[in-house]
Structure formats: structure tokens, C-alpha cells
Amino acid sequence: MHQKSYVGVGEIIRKEMPKDVGTFVEQRTFGDLAEEVSDAELVLRNWLGIACFNVGTAVALKLMERAREDLLLDPMEAKSRPSSPQ
């Protein structure tokens, strides 16, 4: 009876597979990283600009609301009210 052997399987596989299979690592250059950092910086700068606009708008609306309330109050109530926004 013929006995099966797997001794030659490793040699067959090694011949068919490229040498660097399973060891591929993406080589990134400094230029690639600098470009990605620049893109991230641009996104963060845009978010910061939007946040500043939103904060500025909220403050302006609060000041306008306070001014409107002050105009609707009688002069005695307006004087007794604290001047700083809450």
C-alpha cells in the first residue's frame, strides 16, 4: 500500500507564491504624511471657523435679546437690572 506524504507540499507552495506575500507593508513617504496633515489641518480650521461663527452668533443674539428686553421694560426696571449677560 502506498503511503501519502505531505513533504513536497511546502516546496510546491513556495514555488507558486511570490516571496513578499503576507509581508506587504504600505511604504508611506514624508510627503504623503505632510499632505494628510495639511488636509486634517484644513478640516479643523474650517470647524474652528464654524464654531467661532456659531459662538459669535449666539452672543450677538443674546445681546440683541437683552437690548430688546431693556427697551420693553420701564426705565426703573431697566436701571435695577444687572448689566452683564447671564
Biopython code that builds the backbone (N, CA, C, O; Angstrom):
import numpy as np
from Bio.PDB.StructureBuilder import StructureBuilder

atoms = [
    (1, "MET", "N", (0.825, -1.167, 0.000)),
    (1, "MET", "CA", (0.000, 0.000, 0.000)),
    (1, "MET", "C", (0.882, 1.246, 0.000)),
    (1, "MET", "O", (1.913, 1.303, 0.670)),
    (2, "HIS", "N", (0.440, 2.255, -0.781)),
    (2, "HIS", "CA", (1.200, 3.493, -0.926)),
    (2, "HIS", "C", (0.824, 4.453, 0.197)),
    (2, "HIS", "O", (-0.357, 4.724, 0.418)),
    (3, "GLN", "N", (1.816, 4.958, 0.897)),
    (3, "GLN", "CA", (1.573, 5.882, 1.990)),
    (3, "GLN", "C", (1.633, 7.315, 1.468)),
    (3, "GLN", "O", (2.525, 7.666, 0.696)),
    (4, "LYS", "N", (0.654, 8.159, 1.905)),
    (4, "LYS", "CA", (0.624, 9.559, 1.476)),
    (4, "LYS", "C", (1.631, 10.353, 2.292)),
    (4, "LYS", "O", (1.818, 10.110, 3.485)),
    (5, "SER", "N", (2.266, 11.293, 1.638)),
    (5, "SER", "CA", (3.231, 12.146, 2.319)),
    (5, "SER", "C", (3.019, 13.591, 1.883)),
    (5, "SER", "O", (2.751, 13.879, 0.717)),
    (6, "TYR", "N", (3.145, 14.479, 2.848)),
    (6, "TYR", "CA", (2.981, 15.910, 2.568)),
    (6, "TYR", "C", (4.317, 16.640, 2.562)),
    (6, "TYR", "O", (4.357, 17.863, 2.694)),
    (7, "VAL", "N", (5.373, 15.923, 2.415)),
    (7, "VAL", "CA", (6.705, 16.508, 2.452)),
    (7, "VAL", "C", (6.902, 17.523, 1.330)),
    (7, "VAL", "O", (7.509, 18.570, 1.559)),
    (8, "GLY", "N", (6.419, 17.251, 0.152)),
    (8, "GLY", "CA", (6.647, 18.121, -1.001)),
    (8, "GLY", "C", (5.681, 19.281, -1.119)),
    (8, "GLY", "O", (5.866, 20.135, -1.986)),
    (9, "VAL", "N", (4.654, 19.347, -0.279)),
    (9, "VAL", "CA", (3.648, 20.407, -0.404)),
    (9, "VAL", "C", (4.271, 21.783, -0.179)),
    (9, "VAL", "O", (3.972, 22.719, -0.920)),
    (10, "GLY", "N", (5.118, 21.917, 0.814)),
    (10, "GLY", "CA", (5.771, 23.195, 1.087)),
    (10, "GLY", "C", (6.564, 23.693, -0.092)),
    (10, "GLY", "O", (6.538, 24.887, -0.389)),
    (11, "GLU", "N", (7.266, 22.816, -0.771)),
    (11, "GLU", "CA", (8.051, 23.212, -1.944)),
    (11, "GLU", "C", (7.150, 23.683, -3.076)),
    (11, "GLU", "O", (7.477, 24.653, -3.759)),
    (12, "ILE", "N", (6.027, 23.016, -3.285)),
    (12, "ILE", "CA", (5.097, 23.403, -4.354)),
    (12, "ILE", "C", (4.534, 24.796, -4.064)),
    (12, "ILE", "O", (4.479, 25.646, -4.953)),
    (13, "ILE", "N", (4.123, 25.020, -2.835)),
    (13, "ILE", "CA", (3.540, 26.316, -2.471)),
    (13, "ILE", "C", (4.574, 27.423, -2.601)),
    (13, "ILE", "O", (4.265, 28.490, -3.131)),
    (14, "ARG", "N", (5.773, 27.196, -2.139)),
    (14, "ARG", "CA", (6.816, 28.219, -2.213)),
    (14, "ARG", "C", (7.126, 28.604, -3.649)),
    (14, "ARG", "O", (7.434, 29.764, -3.921)),
    (15, "LYS", "N", (7.053, 27.676, -4.552)),
    (15, "LYS", "CA", (7.348, 27.981, -5.955)),
    (15, "LYS", "C", (6.260, 28.845, -6.574)),
    (15, "LYS", "O", (6.551, 29.682, -7.429)),
    (16, "GLU", "N", (5.022, 28.659, -6.161)),
    (16, "GLU", "CA", (3.909, 29.387, -6.769)),
    (16, "GLU", "C", (3.692, 30.771, -6.153)),
    (16, "GLU", "O", (3.174, 31.662, -6.825)),
    (17, "MET", "N", (4.067, 30.964, -4.923)),
    (17, "MET", "CA", (3.790, 32.213, -4.221)),
    (17, "MET", "C", (4.963, 33.186, -4.370)),
    (17, "MET", "O", (6.121, 32.776, -4.282)),
    (18, "PRO", "N", (4.677, 34.450, -4.591)),
    (18, "PRO", "CA", (5.755, 35.442, -4.602)),
    (18, "PRO", "C", (6.419, 35.510, -3.229)),
    (18, "PRO", "O", (5.810, 35.166, -2.215)),
    (19, "LYS", "N", (7.648, 35.948, -3.211)),
    (19, "LYS", "CA", (8.421, 35.958, -1.971)),
    (19, "LYS", "C", (7.851, 36.901, -0.911)),
    (19, "LYS", "O", (7.946, 36.617, 0.283)),
    (20, "ASP", "N", (7.263, 38.014, -1.334)),
    (20, "ASP", "CA", (6.819, 39.001, -0.347)),
    (20, "ASP", "C", (5.350, 38.867, 0.049)),
    (20, "ASP", "O", (4.806, 39.775, 0.678)),
    (21, "VAL", "N", (4.700, 37.773, -0.298)),
    (21, "VAL", "CA", (3.295, 37.592, 0.057)),
    (21, "VAL", "C", (3.168, 37.524, 1.573)),
    (21, "VAL", "O", (3.922, 36.819, 2.244)),
    (22, "GLY", "N", (2.217, 38.258, 2.090)),
    (22, "GLY", "CA", (1.989, 38.266, 3.529)),
    (22, "GLY", "C", (2.875, 39.225, 4.290)),
    (22, "GLY", "O", (2.705, 39.399, 5.497)),
    (23, "THR", "N", (3.806, 39.844, 3.615)),
    (23, "THR", "CA", (4.685, 40.784, 4.303)),
    (23, "THR", "C", (4.565, 42.186, 3.717)),
    (23, "THR", "O", (5.397, 43.050, 3.992)),
    (24, "PHE", "N", (3.523, 42.415, 2.904)),
    (24, "PHE", "CA", (3.362, 43.720, 2.274)),
    (24, "PHE", "C", (3.045, 44.774, 3.332)),
    (24, "PHE", "O", (2.104, 44.622, 4.111)),
    (25, "VAL", "N", (3.818, 45.812, 3.352)),
    (25, "VAL", "CA", (3.591, 46.949, 4.234)),
    (25, "VAL", "C", (3.606, 48.189, 3.357)),
    (25, "VAL", "O", (4.546, 48.427, 2.598)),
    (26, "GLU", "N", (2.549, 48.968, 3.480)),
    (26, "GLU", "CA", (2.479, 50.180, 2.668)),
    (26, "GLU", "C", (3.587, 51.130, 3.097)),
    (26, "GLU", "O", (3.667, 51.528, 4.260)),
    (27, "GLN", "N", (4.421, 51.480, 2.162)),
    (27, "GLN", "CA", (5.512, 52.407, 2.447)),
    (27, "GLN", "C", (4.993, 53.821, 2.242)),
    (27, "GLN", "O", (4.622, 54.205, 1.133)),
    (28, "ARG", "N", (4.973, 54.578, 3.307)),
    (28, "ARG", "CA", (4.483, 55.944, 3.216)),
    (28, "ARG", "C", (5.674, 56.888, 3.273)),
    (28, "ARG", "O", (6.615, 56.690, 4.042)),
    (29, "THR", "N", (5.609, 57.896, 2.456)),
    (29, "THR", "CA", (6.694, 58.867, 2.429)),
    (29, "THR", "C", (6.312, 60.083, 3.264)),
    (29, "THR", "O", (5.149, 60.264, 3.627)),
    (30, "PHE", "N", (7.294, 60.901, 3.558)),
    (30, "PHE", "CA", (7.051, 62.112, 4.335)),
    (30, "PHE", "C", (6.060, 63.020, 3.610)),
    (30, "PHE", "O", (5.230, 63.670, 4.246)),
    (31, "GLY", "N", (6.145, 63.064, 2.296)),
    (31, "GLY", "CA", (5.230, 63.898, 1.517)),
    (31, "GLY", "C", (3.785, 63.460, 1.675)),
    (31, "GLY", "O", (2.888, 64.299, 1.763)),
    (32, "ASP", "N", (3.547, 62.135, 1.713)),
    (32, "ASP", "CA", (2.190, 61.625, 1.906)),
    (32, "ASP", "C", (1.641, 62.059, 3.257)),
    (32, "ASP", "O", (0.503, 62.517, 3.365)),
    (33, "LEU", "N", (2.466, 61.909, 4.283)),
    (33, "LEU", "CA", (2.031, 62.282, 5.629)),
    (33, "LEU", "C", (1.798, 63.783, 5.737)),
    (33, "LEU", "O", (0.839, 64.221, 6.372)),
    (34, "ALA", "N", (2.668, 64.569, 5.122)),
    (34, "ALA", "CA", (2.517, 66.022, 5.162)),
    (34, "ALA", "C", (1.215, 66.437, 4.481)),
    (34, "ALA", "O", (0.536, 67.355, 4.941)),
    (35, "GLU", "N", (0.870, 65.762, 3.389)),
    (35, "GLU", "CA", (-0.369, 66.076, 2.680)),
    (35, "GLU", "C", (-1.582, 65.736, 3.546)),
    (35, "GLU", "O", (-2.539, 66.507, 3.607)),
    (36, "GLU", "N", (-1.540, 64.581, 4.217)),
    (36, "GLU", "CA", (-2.650, 64.194, 5.079)),
    (36, "GLU", "C", (-2.783, 65.147, 6.264)),
    (36, "GLU", "O", (-3.897, 65.503, 6.650)),
    (37, "VAL", "N", (-1.669, 65.558, 6.835)),
    (37, "VAL", "CA", (-1.700, 66.503, 7.955)),
    (37, "VAL", "C", (-2.266, 67.837, 7.484)),
    (37, "VAL", "O", (-3.040, 68.475, 8.198)),
    (38, "SER", "N", (-1.884, 68.252, 6.298)),
    (38, "SER", "CA", (-2.391, 69.503, 5.750)),
    (38, "SER", "C", (-3.903, 69.428, 5.556)),
    (38, "SER", "O", (-4.619, 70.382, 5.860)),
    (39, "ASP", "N", (-4.388, 68.292, 5.049)),
    (39, "ASP", "CA", (-5.832, 68.108, 4.875)),
    (39, "ASP", "C", (-6.551, 68.149, 6.221)),
    (39, "ASP", "O", (-7.601, 68.779, 6.348)),
    (40, "ALA", "N", (-5.990, 67.482, 7.217)),
    (40, "ALA", "CA", (-6.603, 67.465, 8.551)),
    (40, "ALA", "C", (-6.610, 68.865, 9.155)),
    (40, "ALA", "O", (-7.581, 69.266, 9.796)),
    (41, "GLU", "N", (-5.528, 69.601, 8.949)),
    (41, "GLU", "CA", (-5.450, 70.968, 9.469)),
    (41, "GLU", "C", (-6.514, 71.847, 8.821)),
    (41, "GLU", "O", (-7.130, 72.674, 9.493)),
    (42, "LEU", "N", (-6.729, 71.672, 7.531)),
    (42, "LEU", "CA", (-7.745, 72.453, 6.829)),
    (42, "LEU", "C", (-9.138, 72.142, 7.377)),
    (42, "LEU", "O", (-9.941, 73.050, 7.589)),
    (43, "VAL", "N", (-9.421, 70.865, 7.604)),
    (43, "VAL", "CA", (-10.724, 70.475, 8.152)),
    (43, "VAL", "C", (-10.918, 71.082, 9.536)),
    (43, "VAL", "O", (-11.974, 71.643, 9.829)),
    (44, "LEU", "N", (-9.897, 70.971, 10.389)),
    (44, "LEU", "CA", (-10.006, 71.534, 11.737)),
    (44, "LEU", "C", (-10.151, 73.053, 11.707)),
    (44, "LEU", "O", (-10.891, 73.631, 12.504)),
    (45, "ARG", "N", (-9.447, 73.686, 10.791)),
    (45, "ARG", "CA", (-9.555, 75.145, 10.664)),
    (45, "ARG", "C", (-10.974, 75.542, 10.247)),
    (45, "ARG", "O", (-11.517, 76.526, 10.748)),
    (46, "ASN", "N", (-11.573, 74.773, 9.330)),
    (46, "ASN", "CA", (-12.954, 75.042, 8.923)),
    (46, "ASN", "C", (-13.916, 74.856, 10.089)),
    (46, "ASN", "O", (-14.809, 75.677, 10.303)),
    (47, "TRP", "N", (-13.730, 73.765, 10.849)),
    (47, "TRP", "CA", (-14.585, 73.525, 12.020)),
    (47, "TRP", "C", (-14.440, 74.656, 13.030)),
    (47, "TRP", "O", (-15.433, 75.101, 13.605)),
    (48, "LEU", "N", (-13.222, 75.123, 13.250)),
    (48, "LEU", "CA", (-12.988, 76.217, 14.191)),
    (48, "LEU", "C", (-13.685, 77.488, 13.713)),
    (48, "LEU", "O", (-14.280, 78.214, 14.509)),
    (49, "GLY", "N", (-13.608, 77.749, 12.418)),
    (49, "GLY", "CA", (-14.282, 78.919, 11.863)),
    (49, "GLY", "C", (-15.787, 78.850, 12.062)),
    (49, "GLY", "O", (-16.421, 79.849, 12.401)),
    (50, "ILE", "N", (-16.355, 77.676, 11.851)),
    (50, "ILE", "CA", (-17.799, 77.495, 12.037)),
    (50, "ILE", "C", (-18.164, 77.655, 13.508)),
    (50, "ILE", "O", (-19.162, 78.294, 13.842)),
    (51, "ALA", "N", (-17.342, 77.068, 14.391)),
    (51, "ALA", "CA", (-17.608, 77.180, 15.832)),
    (51, "ALA", "C", (-17.546, 78.636, 16.277)),
    (51, "ALA", "O", (-18.398, 79.087, 17.043)),
    (52, "CYS", "N", (-16.548, 79.372, 15.806)),
    (52, "CYS", "CA", (-16.434, 80.800, 16.157)),
    (52, "CYS", "C", (-17.640, 81.577, 15.658)),
    (52, "CYS", "O", (-18.163, 82.440, 16.362)),
    (53, "PHE", "N", (-18.078, 81.274, 14.452)),
    (53, "PHE", "CA", (-19.260, 81.936, 13.897)),
    (53, "PHE", "C", (-20.483, 81.635, 14.757)),
    (53, "PHE", "O", (-21.260, 82.534, 15.079)),
    (54, "ASN", "N", (-20.651, 80.350, 15.132)),
    (54, "ASN", "CA", (-21.808, 79.966, 15.944)),
    (54, "ASN", "C", (-21.781, 80.632, 17.313)),
    (54, "ASN", "O", (-22.813, 81.095, 17.799)),
    (55, "VAL", "N", (-20.609, 80.681, 17.938)),
    (55, "VAL", "CA", (-20.487, 81.337, 19.247)),
    (55, "VAL", "C", (-20.762, 82.828, 19.103)),
    (55, "VAL", "O", (-21.491, 83.413, 19.906)),
    (56, "GLY", "N", (-20.180, 83.437, 18.085)),
    (56, "GLY", "CA", (-20.409, 84.863, 17.852)),
    (56, "GLY", "C", (-21.872, 85.167, 17.591)),
    (56, "GLY", "O", (-22.404, 86.162, 18.084)),
    (57, "THR", "N", (-22.521, 84.315, 16.818)),
    (57, "THR", "CA", (-23.942, 84.498, 16.536)),
    (57, "THR", "C", (-24.768, 84.357, 17.804)),
    (57, "THR", "O", (-25.687, 85.140, 18.041)),
    (58, "ALA", "N", (-24.442, 83.360, 18.620)),
    (58, "ALA", "CA", (-25.178, 83.158, 19.874)),
    (58, "ALA", "C", (-25.021, 84.355, 20.801)),
    (58, "ALA", "O", (-25.988, 84.788, 21.428)),
    (59, "VAL", "N", (-23.804, 84.893, 20.893)),
    (59, "VAL", "CA", (-23.564, 86.064, 21.746)),
    (59, "VAL", "C", (-24.324, 87.273, 21.204)),
    (59, "VAL", "O", (-24.950, 88.010, 21.966)),
    (60, "ALA", "N", (-24.269, 87.473, 19.892)),
    (60, "ALA", "CA", (-24.975, 88.607, 19.291)),
    (60, "ALA", "C", (-26.482, 88.492, 19.515)),
    (60, "ALA", "O", (-27.141, 89.486, 19.818)),
    (61, "LEU", "N", (-27.023, 87.292, 19.369)),
    (61, "LEU", "CA", (-28.459, 87.102, 19.592)),
    (61, "LEU", "C", (-28.833, 87.366, 21.048)),
    (61, "LEU", "O", (-29.869, 87.967, 21.332)),
    (62, "LYS", "N", (-27.984, 86.912, 21.966)),
    (62, "LYS", "CA", (-28.250, 87.145, 23.392)),
    (62, "LYS", "C", (-28.210, 88.641, 23.706)),
    (62, "LYS", "O", (-29.054, 89.143, 24.449)),
    (63, "LEU", "N", (-27.232, 89.352, 23.141)),
    (63, "LEU", "CA", (-27.153, 90.800, 23.361)),
    (63, "LEU", "C", (-28.365, 91.519, 22.773)),
    (63, "LEU", "O", (-28.898, 92.448, 23.379)),
    (64, "MET", "N", (-28.795, 91.086, 21.590)),
    (64, "MET", "CA", (-29.973, 91.695, 20.970)),
    (64, "MET", "C", (-31.230, 91.413, 21.802)),
    (64, "MET", "O", (-32.100, 92.271, 21.950)),
    (65, "GLU", "N", (-31.303, 90.199, 22.337)),
    (65, "GLU", "CA", (-32.446, 89.844, 23.180)),
    (65, "GLU", "C", (-32.476, 90.711, 24.442)),
    (65, "GLU", "O", (-33.529, 91.200, 24.852)),
    (66, "ARG", "N", (-31.297, 90.891, 25.047)),
    (66, "ARG", "CA", (-31.210, 91.740, 26.243)),
    (66, "ARG", "C", (-31.586, 93.187, 25.912)),
    (66, "ARG", "O", (-32.299, 93.835, 26.678)),
    (67, "ALA", "N", (-31.113, 93.684, 24.787)),
    (67, "ALA", "CA", (-31.436, 95.061, 24.388)),
    (67, "ALA", "C", (-32.935, 95.207, 24.155)),
    (67, "ALA", "O", (-33.534, 96.204, 24.558)),
    (68, "ARG", "N", (-33.534, 94.226, 23.512)),
    (68, "ARG", "CA", (-34.981, 94.265, 23.252)),
    (68, "ARG", "C", (-35.756, 94.255, 24.567)),
    (68, "ARG", "O", (-36.708, 95.014, 24.748)),
    (69, "GLU", "N", (-35.326, 93.374, 25.491)),
    (69, "GLU", "CA", (-35.994, 93.320, 26.794)),
    (69, "GLU", "C", (-35.846, 94.651, 27.530)),
    (69, "GLU", "O", (-36.788, 95.129, 28.160)),
    (70, "ASP", "N", (-34.654, 95.243, 27.442)),
    (70, "ASP", "CA", (-34.432, 96.534, 28.104)),
    (70, "ASP", "C", (-35.324, 97.622, 27.516)),
    (70, "ASP", "O", (-35.795, 98.497, 28.243)),
    (71, "LEU", "N", (-35.558, 97.574, 26.215)),
    (71, "LEU", "CA", (-36.427, 98.565, 25.581)),
    (71, "LEU", "C", (-37.875, 98.383, 26.007)),
    (71, "LEU", "O", (-38.625, 99.355, 26.097)),
    (72, "LEU", "N", (-38.272, 97.141, 26.270)),
    (72, "LEU", "CA", (-39.654, 96.874, 26.652)),
    (72, "LEU", "C", (-39.915, 97.139, 28.134)),
    (72, "LEU", "O", (-41.067, 97.310, 28.535)),
    (73, "LEU", "N", (-38.860, 97.175, 28.951)),
    (73, "LEU", "CA", (-39.018, 97.435, 30.381)),
    (73, "LEU", "C", (-39.207, 98.926, 30.629)),
    (73, "LEU", "O", (-38.771, 99.763, 29.838)),
    (74, "ASP", "N", (-39.848, 99.234, 31.712)),
    (74, "ASP", "CA", (-39.929, 100.657, 32.050)),
    (74, "ASP", "C", (-38.566, 101.109, 32.578)),
    (74, "ASP", "O", (-37.789, 100.265, 33.024)),
    (75, "PRO", "N", (-38.254, 102.373, 32.548)),
    (75, "PRO", "CA", (-36.916, 102.873, 32.910)),
    (75, "PRO", "C", (-36.458, 102.467, 34.308)),
    (75, "PRO", "O", (-35.262, 102.255, 34.511)),
    (76, "MET", "N", (-37.353, 102.352, 35.265)),
    (76, "MET", "CA", (-36.958, 101.998, 36.625)),
    (76, "MET", "C", (-36.500, 100.536, 36.705)),
    (76, "MET", "O", (-35.537, 100.226, 37.406)),
    (77, "GLU", "N", (-37.186, 99.642, 35.989)),
    (77, "GLU", "CA", (-36.797, 98.228, 35.994)),
    (77, "GLU", "C", (-35.468, 98.034, 35.274)),
    (77, "GLU", "O", (-34.644, 97.221, 35.694)),
    (78, "ALA", "N", (-35.261, 98.770, 34.201)),
    (78, "ALA", "CA", (-34.031, 98.640, 33.424)),
    (78, "ALA", "C", (-32.815, 99.049, 34.246)),
    (78, "ALA", "O", (-31.757, 98.435, 34.115)),
    (79, "LYS", "N", (-32.941, 100.079, 35.098)),
    (79, "LYS", "CA", (-31.816, 100.534, 35.914)),
    (79, "LYS", "C", (-31.457, 99.524, 37.002)),
    (79, "LYS", "O", (-30.286, 99.381, 37.355)),
    (80, "SER", "N", (-32.456, 98.826, 37.532)),
    (80, "SER", "CA", (-32.198, 97.877, 38.615)),
    (80, "SER", "C", (-31.678, 96.531, 38.104)),
    (80, "SER", "O", (-31.219, 95.697, 38.885)),
    (81, "ARG", "N", (-31.753, 96.337, 36.835)),
    (81, "ARG", "CA", (-31.317, 95.068, 36.242)),
    (81, "ARG", "C", (-29.797, 95.048, 36.090)),
    (81, "ARG", "O", (-29.217, 96.066, 35.712)),
    (82, "PRO", "N", (-29.122, 93.910, 36.376)),
    (82, "PRO", "CA", (-27.662, 93.845, 36.169)),
    (82, "PRO", "C", (-27.312, 93.998, 34.692)),
    (82, "PRO", "O", (-28.049, 93.545, 33.816)),
    (83, "SER", "N", (-26.182, 94.640, 34.431)),
    (83, "SER", "CA", (-25.816, 94.938, 33.040)),
    (83, "SER", "C", (-25.121, 93.788, 32.325)),
    (83, "SER", "O", (-25.098, 93.761, 31.094)),
    (84, "SER", "N", (-24.549, 92.832, 33.069)),
    (84, "SER", "CA", (-23.824, 91.737, 32.409)),
    (84, "SER", "C", (-24.794, 90.643, 31.976)),
    (84, "SER", "O", (-25.723, 90.312, 32.714)),
    (85, "PRO", "N", (-24.584, 90.070, 30.764)),
    (85, "PRO", "CA", (-25.456, 88.982, 30.306)),
    (85, "PRO", "C", (-25.247, 87.728, 31.149)),
    (85, "PRO", "O", (-24.155, 87.488, 31.664)),
    (86, "GLN", "N", (-26.296, 86.943, 31.280)),
    (86, "GLN", "CA", (-26.209, 85.720, 32.096)),
    (86, "GLN", "C", (-25.879, 84.535, 31.266)),
    (86, "GLN", "O", (-25.768, 83.427, 31.789)),
]
sb = StructureBuilder()
sb.init_structure("model")
sb.init_model(0)
sb.init_chain("A")
sb.init_seg("    ")
for serial, (resi, resn, name, xyz) in enumerate(atoms, 1):
    if name == "N":
        sb.init_residue(resn, " ", resi, " ")
    sb.init_atom(name, np.array(xyz, "f"), 0.0, 1.0, " ", f" {name:<3s}", serial, name[0])
structure = sb.get_structure()
